[in-house]
Amino acid sequence: MTGGTMNIIKRFLTRFGIGAGDNKSTSRSTGRLPRVRSYDAALIDRLSDNFLAPITTADVELRNALTVMRARSRELERNNDYAKKFLHMCKVNVVGRTGFTLQNKARDASGIMDKVANDIIESEWALWGKKGNCTVDGRLSWLAEQELFIKTVARDGEFLARKIRGYKNPWRFALQNLEADLLDETHNISDGPGQNLIKMGIEYDGWNRPVAYHLRRRHPGDYFRSAVSAGTYERVPASEIIHCFITDRSTQGRGVPWMHTAARRMNQVGEYEYAEVVAARIGASKMGFYEQKDDVMGIGPMGDTEDETGTPIQEAEPGVFEKLPAGYKFSPFLPDHPTTQYGEFIKGSLRGISSGLNVAYNSLANDLEGVNFSSMRSGAIDERDGWKSLQTWMINDFIMMVFEPWLEMLLLTNRTFLPYAKFDKFNAPEFRGRIFDWVDPSKDIDGELKCARAKWKSDRQIVAERFNMELEDLYEQIAADEKLKKKYGIKADLGQLISKTASAEPSDGDDAGAGGN
């Protein structure tokens, strides 16, 4: 290698900040500090000069961005198919068809389950959850409230509700749903002597613990209540507020919309698809331009087929060929859309969006093309772990925060004979979310049976995981089924009954023969 070539390579490496001149002699001759091997992610060069970020708190980062992110997330829900599908997936996979079910576990001092008390609490919880009881506006059931919660926190990044004790229903308790817009991001007051800090509408004590929420008296986008100023606030104690969001940083006070990393790409994909559809419609139409021939001059007017500048205009109909005006030639407009790369580009974009939303691409895009059973099973198991994690978070941060004050008011109203003095005993809820069907029932059932035989899982654990119910409740149902069989003299099991019913049904050929007679 010649000396000239070596100099060119050194200049190239130096230009991009790649280790040339790292020895001590070079450092002495140039007067520069020796280069020390460090983290590549911290290098600042021509390739990363736009990859800079200041060191600030989470609330400082959110202060100027949260309102715009929330508004854009809502816009995506209204007009973007993939955003709407993602929010629907959150509702279906986290809440499910029936929502979270309560199994109360109150026990006596001897450790025996207090079935009577548990049944009463579970029954009262179910009654309170009917539409008209659990929210102050009477519009939602408890199931609808759970669906609203998960969709709101996914779209807006956070969920707000106020616990109304003493409300005029038999349980003296209800929820008032509040939109995150009522918590003003611009309402900030620095702490001083004897004064708490207010950040983005939340008041904190010296330990950074929320003590109050300063809520707007009117939604800033509500034009129906102009008599109430949106700039005035109501100070509500934190003990009355349920404020739920996923915490990414320890001092974070507000939530981030779950679609924030994918939002720009989702919007661009939606706009690109719309543009391709328009271009395809144009390409499918007979369109073009009239051009006057160079050798023809002085063409007279064409009546109604000309615009104000004298340019000929005609409308095309499918399957109709028209005669060109005298002295003009036709230049077709032939846009080539959609392109051959359209499908692959959309797939690649949706894979990135799916990663940002933490869902499987096949589920978000409704695309099962080229998917085999093994890959689908692996993807489904991984995705379900994410949904189960969200279920646990929702139970701890929302449902438990509702159940405890509800139980307190239930015991104080004397609606039941359960004494308030035993609140700690009765406050033993276990909430269970939706269960997921087996991906491969035959193999999964066989695996569960093997675990039971090897004593790796108890019967109670298997029943709870697979059927979302207590083992005792399962045995009770089985006993009731057996009693019902004896009543009607049924000796066959359900599988045999289904087989007999199926074999007794007439086939298509039997129906045709009967009709011929």
ZAMI-127414 format. One line per 8 residues: number of its first residue (from 1); for each residue x, y, z of C-alpha. Coordinates in nm, 4 decimals. Layout:
N
NUM> X/Y/Z ~ ... .
This chain:
517
1> 0.0000/0.0000/0.0000 ~ 0.1534/0.3358/-0.1032 ~ 0.2030/0.6301/0.1272 ~ -0.0520/0.8341/-0.0662 ~ -0.3165/0.5685/-0.0157 ~ -0.2430/0.5552/0.3583 ~ -0.2844/0.9317/0.3865 ~ -0.6213/0.9169/0.2097 .
9> -0.7431/0.6444/0.4489 ~ -0.6259/0.8414/0.7529 ~ -0.8026/1.1571/0.6352 ~ -1.1226/0.9556/0.5787 ~ -1.1091/0.7992/0.9248 ~ -1.0346/1.1316/1.0909 ~ -1.3231/1.3001/0.9062 ~ -1.5755/1.0559/1.0555 .
17> -1.4183/1.0456/1.4003 ~ -1.2821/0.6923/1.3637 ~ -0.9688/0.6257/1.5653 ~ -0.6706/0.7694/1.3793 ~ -0.3853/0.9026/1.5904 ~ -0.4687/0.7300/1.9161 ~ -0.1096/0.6753/2.0385 ~ 0.0732/0.8972/2.2829 .
25> 0.3281/1.0236/2.0335 ~ 0.0571/1.1561/1.8057 ~ -0.1131/1.3173/2.1017 ~ 0.2052/1.4981/2.1976 ~ 0.2734/1.6156/1.8436 ~ -0.0838/1.7451/1.7878 ~ -0.1476/1.8679/2.1412 ~ -0.4792/1.6765/2.1566 .
33> -0.5959/1.4486/2.4338 ~ -0.5560/1.0785/2.3549 ~ -0.8785/0.9096/2.2398 ~ -1.0206/0.6664/2.4958 ~ -1.2558/0.3880/2.3899 ~ -1.6049/0.4794/2.5152 ~ -1.9701/0.4211/2.4247 ~ -2.0517/0.4562/2.0568 .
41> -2.3991/0.5833/2.1485 ~ -2.2337/0.8920/2.3050 ~ -2.0176/0.9834/2.0055 ~ -2.0984/1.3164/1.8442 ~ -1.9870/1.3319/1.4823 ~ -2.1279/1.4167/1.1425 ~ -2.3413/1.1039/1.1413 ~ -2.5043/1.1746/1.4780 .
49> -2.5201/1.5534/1.4998 ~ -2.9002/1.5367/1.4935 ~ -2.9102/1.2638/1.7588 ~ -2.8891/1.4946/2.0583 ~ -3.1075/1.5108/2.3682 ~ -3.0848/1.7360/2.6752 ~ -3.0810/1.5928/3.0255 ~ -3.4145/1.7001/3.1739 .
57> -3.6827/1.5558/3.3982 ~ -3.9737/1.3582/3.2566 ~ -4.2180/1.6368/3.3460 ~ -4.0102/1.9002/3.1653 ~ -4.0136/1.6825/2.8533 ~ -4.3887/1.6334/2.8798 ~ -4.4803/1.9905/2.9627 ~ -4.4707/2.1220/2.6068 .
65> -4.5383/1.7946/2.4269 ~ -4.8208/1.6239/2.6127 ~ -5.1091/1.8337/2.4802 ~ -5.0018/1.7895/2.1176 ~ -4.9343/1.4157/2.1594 ~ -5.2731/1.3609/2.3189 ~ -5.4524/1.5578/2.0465 ~ -5.2745/1.3681/1.7704 .
73> -5.3460/1.0356/1.9369 ~ -5.7167/1.1194/1.9421 ~ -5.6981/1.2245/1.5775 ~ -5.5475/0.8858/1.4918 ~ -5.8311/0.7107/1.6754 ~ -6.0864/0.9046/1.4721 ~ -5.9335/0.8622/1.1290 ~ -5.6618/0.5946/1.1249 .
81> -5.7634/0.2303/1.0804 ~ -5.4588/0.0874/1.2545 ~ -5.4942/0.3152/1.5567 ~ -5.8574/0.2160/1.5930 ~ -5.7598/-0.1515/1.5653 ~ -5.4907/-0.1116/1.8329 ~ -5.7346/0.0443/2.0802 ~ -5.9835/-0.2331/2.0049 .
89> -5.7109/-0.4915/2.0721 ~ -5.6428/-0.3286/2.4092 ~ -6.0099/-0.3501/2.5016 ~ -6.0593/-0.7085/2.3849 ~ -5.7359/-0.8546/2.5228 ~ -5.7126/-0.6715/2.8551 ~ -6.0791/-0.6407/2.9571 ~ -6.2421/-0.9112/2.7472 .
97> -6.6101/-0.9921/2.7077 ~ -6.6996/-0.9966/3.0757 ~ -6.4361/-0.7796/3.2396 ~ -6.2527/-0.8579/3.5621 ~ -6.4383/-1.0914/3.7957 ~ -6.4303/-1.0671/4.1736 ~ -6.3529/-1.3628/4.3965 ~ -6.3481/-1.2403/4.7561 .
105> -6.1249/-1.4363/4.9967 ~ -6.2343/-1.3246/5.3423 ~ -6.1452/-1.5850/5.6050 ~ -6.2339/-1.6405/5.9681 ~ -5.9730/-1.6331/6.2432 ~ -5.9345/-2.0089/6.2031 ~ -5.8430/-1.9649/5.8352 ~ -6.1714/-2.1061/5.7046 .
113> -6.3246/-1.9188/5.4124 ~ -6.6208/-1.7034/5.5148 ~ -6.8428/-1.8102/5.2250 ~ -7.1493/-1.6192/5.3419 ~ -6.9668/-1.2869/5.3661 ~ -6.7835/-1.3455/5.0395 ~ -7.1059/-1.4251/4.8552 ~ -7.2697/-1.1080/4.9889 .
121> -6.9768/-0.8871/4.8838 ~ -6.9591/-1.0454/4.5401 ~ -7.3344/-1.0084/4.4929 ~ -7.3344/-0.6427/4.5987 ~ -7.0359/-0.5706/4.3702 ~ -7.2256/-0.7210/4.0769 ~ -7.5356/-0.5107/4.1535 ~ -7.3308/-0.1928/4.1836 .
129> -7.1709/-0.2720/3.8478 ~ -7.4991/-0.2535/3.6589 ~ -7.5561/0.0403/3.4266 ~ -7.6762/0.3454/3.6136 ~ -7.5113/0.2652/3.9459 ~ -7.1347/0.2908/3.9244 ~ -7.0891/0.6327/3.7568 ~ -7.2437/0.9627/3.8577 .
137> -7.3821/1.0279/3.5097 ~ -7.5537/0.6876/3.5030 ~ -7.4335/0.6150/3.1498 ~ -7.1920/0.3281/3.2063 ~ -7.1895/-0.0167/3.3568 ~ -6.8805/-0.1414/3.5388 ~ -6.7835/-0.3399/3.2304 ~ -6.8140/-0.0288/3.0123 .
145> -6.6130/0.1655/3.2703 ~ -6.3305/-0.0879/3.2447 ~ -6.3378/-0.0645/2.8646 ~ -6.3324/0.3147/2.8835 ~ -6.0376/0.2997/3.1221 ~ -5.8100/0.0893/2.9018 ~ -5.8975/0.2794/2.5833 ~ -5.8472/0.6153/2.7529 .
153> -5.5129/0.5320/2.9079 ~ -5.3896/0.3830/2.5793 ~ -5.5036/0.6821/2.3736 ~ -5.4396/0.9708/2.6165 ~ -5.1650/0.8127/2.8252 ~ -5.3524/0.8582/3.1520 ~ -5.6925/0.8123/3.3136 ~ -5.8578/1.0371/3.5704 .
161> -6.1611/0.9671/3.7865 ~ -6.2962/1.1139/4.1082 ~ -6.4255/0.8960/4.3887 ~ -6.7605/1.0354/4.5036 ~ -6.8387/0.9151/4.8551 ~ -7.1926/0.9712/4.9735 ~ -7.3410/0.9636/4.6242 ~ -7.7168/0.9101/4.6034 .
169> -7.7271/0.5382/4.5253 ~ -7.7797/0.2423/4.7626 ~ -7.4026/0.1958/4.8008 ~ -7.3346/0.5665/4.8546 ~ -7.0423/0.5517/4.6140 ~ -6.9837/0.6247/4.2446 ~ -6.7143/0.7390/4.0040 ~ -6.6941/1.0669/3.8139 .
177> -6.4888/1.0275/3.4975 ~ -6.2608/1.3197/3.4139 ~ -6.0720/1.3850/3.0916 ~ -5.6992/1.4498/3.1192 ~ -5.7529/1.7940/2.9585 ~ -5.8940/1.9145/3.2913 ~ -5.5445/1.8746/3.4380 ~ -5.3726/2.1820/3.2948 .
185> -5.0154/2.1166/3.1785 ~ -4.9432/2.4893/3.1862 ~ -5.0459/2.5336/3.5516 ~ -4.7086/2.5377/3.7285 ~ -4.6106/2.7140/4.0509 ~ -4.2625/2.6874/4.2017 ~ -4.2372/2.5845/4.5632 ~ -4.1380/2.8398/4.8236 .
193> -4.1323/2.8755/5.2026 ~ -4.4350/2.6882/5.3306 ~ -4.5646/2.6373/4.9777 ~ -4.6061/2.3148/4.7837 ~ -4.4853/2.2679/4.4278 ~ -4.7445/2.2517/4.1493 ~ -4.6350/2.0769/3.8296 ~ -4.8737/2.0434/3.5354 .
201> -5.1770/2.0814/3.7618 ~ -5.0631/1.8395/4.0350 ~ -4.9631/1.9669/4.3791 ~ -4.6746/1.7856/4.5526 ~ -4.5351/1.7886/4.9046 ~ -4.1667/1.7842/4.9944 ~ -4.1474/1.4094/4.9269 ~ -4.2830/1.4507/4.5735 .
209> -4.6079/1.2880/4.6814 ~ -4.9294/1.4188/4.5208 ~ -5.1467/1.5968/4.7777 ~ -5.4000/1.7654/4.5492 ~ -5.5126/1.8017/4.1892 ~ -5.5952/2.1438/4.0473 ~ -5.8688/2.0705/3.7933 ~ -6.0075/2.3137/3.5413 .
217> -6.3678/2.4020/3.6150 ~ -6.4457/2.3720/3.2441 ~ -6.2971/2.1653/2.9642 ~ -6.0881/2.3970/2.7431 ~ -6.2550/2.2587/2.4317 ~ -6.6127/2.2704/2.5618 ~ -6.8005/2.5552/2.3924 ~ -7.1341/2.4694/2.5494 .
225> -7.0419/2.6039/2.8934 ~ -6.8898/2.9396/2.8120 ~ -7.0228/3.0886/3.1350 ~ -6.7563/2.8992/3.3307 ~ -6.4009/3.0161/3.2737 ~ -6.1543/2.7480/3.1661 ~ -5.8770/2.9354/3.3505 ~ -6.0171/2.8783/3.6993 .
233> -5.9306/2.5705/3.9024 ~ -6.0804/2.3517/4.1719 ~ -5.8390/2.2061/4.4248 ~ -5.9331/1.8420/4.4865 ~ -5.7505/1.6338/4.7514 ~ -5.5442/1.3509/4.6051 ~ -5.7337/1.1018/4.8214 ~ -6.0399/1.1624/4.6012 .
241> -5.8610/1.1176/4.2688 ~ -5.7685/0.8029/4.0771 ~ -5.4845/0.8925/3.8406 ~ -5.3475/0.5990/3.6414 ~ -5.0643/0.5854/3.3886 ~ -4.7658/0.3686/3.3012 ~ -4.4589/0.5011/3.4831 ~ -4.1433/0.5147/3.2708 .
249> -3.9333/0.7346/3.5014 ~ -3.9329/0.7561/3.8798 ~ -4.0351/1.1235/3.9118 ~ -4.2824/1.1223/3.6231 ~ -4.6134/1.2886/3.7103 ~ -4.8157/1.2532/3.3899 ~ -4.8753/0.9715/3.1422 ~ -4.7585/0.9402/2.7820 .
257> -4.9950/0.8167/2.5051 ~ -4.9078/0.4581/2.4196 ~ -4.8978/0.5339/2.0470 ~ -4.6413/0.8143/2.0794 ~ -4.3473/0.6355/1.9122 ~ -4.5636/0.5014/1.6292 ~ -4.7881/0.8043/1.5821 ~ -4.5952/0.9807/1.3049 .
265> -4.5461/0.6607/1.1081 ~ -4.9109/0.5627/1.1473 ~ -5.0186/0.9020/1.0164 ~ -4.7775/0.8848/0.7234 ~ -4.8880/0.5320/0.6310 ~ -5.2506/0.6426/0.6396 ~ -5.1790/0.9432/0.4194 ~ -4.9706/0.7304/0.1816 .
273> -5.2470/0.4729/0.1438 ~ -5.4966/0.7508/0.0753 ~ -5.2665/0.9032/-0.1874 ~ -5.2203/0.5639/-0.3550 ~ -5.5956/0.5086/-0.3665 ~ -5.6489/0.8480/-0.5278 ~ -5.3664/0.7825/-0.7739 ~ -5.5119/0.4400/-0.8568 .
281> -5.8541/0.5950/-0.9230 ~ -5.6929/0.8498/-1.1537 ~ -5.4974/0.5757/-1.3296 ~ -5.8166/0.3770/-1.3841 ~ -5.9834/0.6734/-1.5542 ~ -5.9413/0.7885/-1.9130 ~ -5.7550/1.1120/-1.8609 ~ -5.5197/1.3238/-2.0647 .
289> -5.4608/1.6618/-2.2252 ~ -5.5610/1.8224/-2.5526 ~ -5.2613/1.9691/-2.7370 ~ -5.2992/2.1928/-3.0422 ~ -5.1045/2.0724/-3.3425 ~ -4.8221/2.2941/-3.4518 ~ -4.9304/2.2944/-3.8158 ~ -5.2881/2.4015/-3.7390 .
297> -5.3668/2.7578/-3.6429 ~ -5.6766/2.9565/-3.5786 ~ -5.9095/2.6837/-3.4554 ~ -6.2427/2.8341/-3.3789 ~ -6.4371/2.8071/-3.0482 ~ -6.5865/2.4738/-2.9440 ~ -6.8889/2.5992/-2.7536 ~ -6.9642/2.4244/-2.4243 .
305> -6.6553/2.2040/-2.4508 ~ -6.4138/2.4870/-2.3767 ~ -6.3181/2.6594/-2.0553 ~ -6.2806/3.0348/-2.0130 ~ -5.9333/3.0229/-2.1717 ~ -6.0561/2.8441/-2.4826 ~ -5.9045/2.5055/-2.3852 ~ -6.1197/2.2094/-2.4979 .
313> -6.2739/2.0037/-2.2152 ~ -6.4571/1.6744/-2.2395 ~ -6.5855/1.4254/-1.9836 ~ -6.5056/1.0571/-2.0418 ~ -6.7424/0.7656/-1.9878 ~ -6.6428/0.4002/-1.9530 ~ -6.6431/0.2163/-2.2880 ~ -6.6991/0.5331/-2.4935 .
321> -6.4540/0.6558/-2.7575 ~ -6.4931/1.0148/-2.8680 ~ -6.3782/1.2016/-3.1767 ~ -6.1000/1.4502/-3.1133 ~ -6.1641/1.8170/-3.1891 ~ -6.0237/1.9325/-3.5223 ~ -5.6665/2.0546/-3.5004 ~ -5.5906/1.8865/-3.1624 .
329> -5.4087/1.5759/-3.0548 ~ -5.4596/1.3790/-2.7320 ~ -5.1719/1.3173/-2.4847 ~ -5.2748/1.0557/-2.2268 ~ -5.1997/1.0928/-1.8555 ~ -5.0911/0.7499/-1.7285 ~ -4.9924/0.7447/-1.3589 ~ -4.8391/0.4115/-1.2583 .
337> -5.0085/0.3469/-0.9226 ~ -5.0096/0.1601/-0.7032 ~ -4.6470/0.0662/-0.7558 ~ -4.5184/-0.2897/-0.7317 ~ -4.3446/-0.2028/-0.4029 ~ -4.6642/-0.0803/-0.2385 ~ -4.7436/-0.4031/-0.0520 ~ -4.3910/-0.4597/0.0802 .
345> -4.3600/-0.0969/0.1868 ~ -4.6877/-0.1131/0.3831 ~ -4.5807/-0.4395/0.5466 ~ -4.2444/-0.2981/0.6480 ~ -4.4038/0.0137/0.7911 ~ -4.6654/-0.1829/0.9847 ~ -4.3985/-0.4087/1.1325 ~ -4.2284/-0.1016/1.2762 .
353> -4.5608/0.0335/1.4000 ~ -4.6409/-0.3023/1.5622 ~ -4.3112/-0.2947/1.7477 ~ -4.3878/0.0537/1.8763 ~ -4.7318/-0.0586/1.9938 ~ -4.5935/-0.3853/2.1372 ~ -4.8396/-0.6026/1.9451 ~ -4.7961/-0.8706/1.6825 .
361> -4.7880/-0.7493/1.3227 ~ -5.0274/-1.0225/1.2089 ~ -5.2852/-0.9131/1.4662 ~ -5.2608/-0.5420/1.3900 ~ -5.2579/-0.5782/1.0108 ~ -5.5001/-0.8745/0.9905 ~ -5.2362/-1.0459/0.7782 ~ -5.1945/-1.4233/0.8116 .
369> -5.0297/-1.4666/0.4724 ~ -4.7240/-1.6898/0.4944 ~ -4.7731/-1.7574/0.8667 ~ -4.7284/-2.1153/0.9836 ~ -4.8696/-2.2604/1.3013 ~ -4.5413/-2.2593/1.4965 ~ -4.4634/-1.8930/1.4311 ~ -4.8232/-1.7930/1.5028 .
377> -4.8184/-1.9851/1.8312 ~ -4.4885/-1.8294/1.9366 ~ -4.6097/-1.4807/1.8519 ~ -4.9424/-1.5344/2.0283 ~ -4.7750/-1.6536/2.3499 ~ -4.5371/-1.3564/2.3540 ~ -4.8164/-1.1078/2.2876 ~ -5.0428/-1.2612/2.5510 .
385> -4.7734/-1.2176/2.8146 ~ -4.7897/-0.8459/2.7386 ~ -5.1680/-0.8388/2.7736 ~ -5.1502/-1.0314/3.1026 ~ -4.8975/-0.7817/3.2335 ~ -5.1389/-0.4992/3.1522 ~ -5.4179/-0.6895/3.3281 ~ -5.2102/-0.7067/3.6465 .
393> -5.1294/-0.3357/3.6236 ~ -5.4950/-0.2473/3.5701 ~ -5.6018/-0.4506/3.8735 ~ -5.3449/-0.2927/4.1046 ~ -5.3657/0.0675/3.9846 ~ -5.7349/0.1026/3.9042 ~ -5.9711/-0.1729/4.0136 ~ -5.8272/-0.2068/4.3650 .
401> -5.8442/0.1730/4.4014 ~ -6.2171/0.1503/4.3279 ~ -6.2984/-0.1592/4.5321 ~ -6.1584/-0.0436/4.8661 ~ -6.3582/0.2807/4.8987 ~ -6.6641/0.1021/4.7549 ~ -6.6386/-0.1684/5.0240 ~ -6.5868/0.0945/5.2916 .
409> -6.9064/0.2762/5.1929 ~ -7.0948/-0.0547/5.1605 ~ -7.0125/-0.1453/5.5195 ~ -7.0932/0.2062/5.6459 ~ -7.4387/0.2133/5.4849 ~ -7.5576/-0.0903/5.6845 ~ -7.6988/-0.2257/5.3592 ~ -7.5810/-0.5669/5.4764 .
417> -7.5282/-0.7151/5.8211 ~ -7.1502/-0.7134/5.7700 ~ -6.9907/-0.4877/6.0353 ~ -6.7536/-0.2070/5.9389 ~ -6.5242/-0.3063/6.2279 ~ -6.4198/-0.6107/6.0217 ~ -6.3235/-0.4078/5.7146 ~ -5.9718/-0.5536/5.7068 .
425> -6.1131/-0.9052/5.7091 ~ -6.3638/-0.8406/5.4298 ~ -6.1147/-0.6449/5.2211 ~ -5.9669/-0.9551/5.0591 ~ -6.0517/-0.9301/4.6881 ~ -5.8974/-1.1345/4.4101 ~ -5.9718/-1.0053/4.0622 ~ -5.9224/-1.2216/3.7581 .
433> -5.8982/-1.0982/3.4041 ~ -5.9991/-1.2656/3.0809 ~ -5.8386/-1.5965/2.9990 ~ -5.7035/-1.6863/2.6579 ~ -5.8046/-1.9941/2.4646 ~ -5.5464/-2.2612/2.3989 ~ -5.3442/-2.2065/2.0843 ~ -5.3175/-2.5827/2.0342 .
441> -5.5860/-2.7371/2.2615 ~ -5.4699/-3.0980/2.2269 ~ -5.1070/-3.0264/2.3163 ~ -5.1898/-2.7666/2.5811 ~ -5.4373/-2.9931/2.7617 ~ -5.1896/-3.2786/2.7515 ~ -4.9231/-3.0511/2.8972 ~ -5.1500/-2.9404/3.1814 .
449> -5.2376/-3.3014/3.2647 ~ -4.8697/-3.3970/3.2745 ~ -4.7966/-3.1055/3.5082 ~ -5.0787/-3.2185/3.7367 ~ -4.9552/-3.5791/3.7426 ~ -4.5994/-3.4672/3.8180 ~ -4.7312/-3.2387/4.0955 ~ -4.5735/-2.9358/3.9271 .
457> -4.9132/-2.7659/3.9367 ~ -5.2054/-2.8082/4.1703 ~ -5.5572/-2.8719/4.0476 ~ -5.6583/-2.5397/4.1984 ~ -5.3886/-2.3546/4.0018 ~ -5.4791/-2.5194/3.6728 ~ -5.8504/-2.4455/3.7156 ~ -5.7797/-2.0833/3.8097 .
465> -5.5458/-2.0278/3.5123 ~ -5.7526/-2.2056/3.2493 ~ -6.1109/-2.1441/3.3579 ~ -6.0822/-1.8319/3.5768 ~ -6.2759/-1.9931/3.8589 ~ -6.2295/-2.1609/4.1956 ~ -6.1769/-2.5369/4.2176 ~ -6.4632/-2.5556/4.4657 .
473> -6.6938/-2.3796/4.2198 ~ -6.5930/-2.6289/3.9496 ~ -6.6687/-2.9241/4.1752 ~ -6.9999/-2.7636/4.2693 ~ -7.0963/-2.7337/3.9026 ~ -6.9910/-3.0930/3.8309 ~ -7.1994/-3.2178/4.1247 ~ -7.4979/-3.0165/4.0015 .
481> -7.4540/-3.1650/3.6524 ~ -7.4504/-3.5174/3.7919 ~ -7.7627/-3.4448/3.9915 ~ -7.9318/-3.3138/3.6778 ~ -7.8373/-3.6297/3.4866 ~ -7.9962/-3.8512/3.7511 ~ -8.3102/-3.6403/3.7436 ~ -8.3588/-3.7039/3.3708 .
489> -8.2051/-4.0498/3.3609 ~ -7.9044/-3.9483/3.1492 ~ -7.6143/-4.1918/3.1687 ~ -7.3986/-4.0710/2.8780 ~ -7.1437/-3.7941/2.9184 ~ -7.1545/-3.4702/2.7197 ~ -6.9180/-3.5948/2.4471 ~ -7.1367/-3.8989/2.3783 .
497> -7.4487/-3.6816/2.3724 ~ -7.2912/-3.4453/2.1181 ~ -7.1882/-3.7409/1.9005 ~ -7.5388/-3.8877/1.9097 ~ -7.6945/-3.5503/1.8286 ~ -7.4592/-3.4975/1.5353 ~ -7.5231/-3.8450/1.3939 ~ -7.8995/-3.7968/1.4233 .
505> -7.8990/-3.4765/1.2191 ~ -7.9908/-3.5300/0.8496 ~ -7.7159/-3.4761/0.5973 ~ -7.7465/-3.2505/0.2923 ~ -7.8267/-3.5565/0.0829 ~ -8.1052/-3.6599/0.3196 ~ -8.2549/-3.3121/0.2997 ~ -8.2437/-3.3196/-0.0786 .
513> -8.4092/-3.6633/-0.0882 ~ -8.6812/-3.5531/0.1483 ~ -8.7483/-3.2495/-0.0643 ~ -8.7704/-3.4689/-0.3791 ~ -9.0457/-3.6730/-0.2280 .
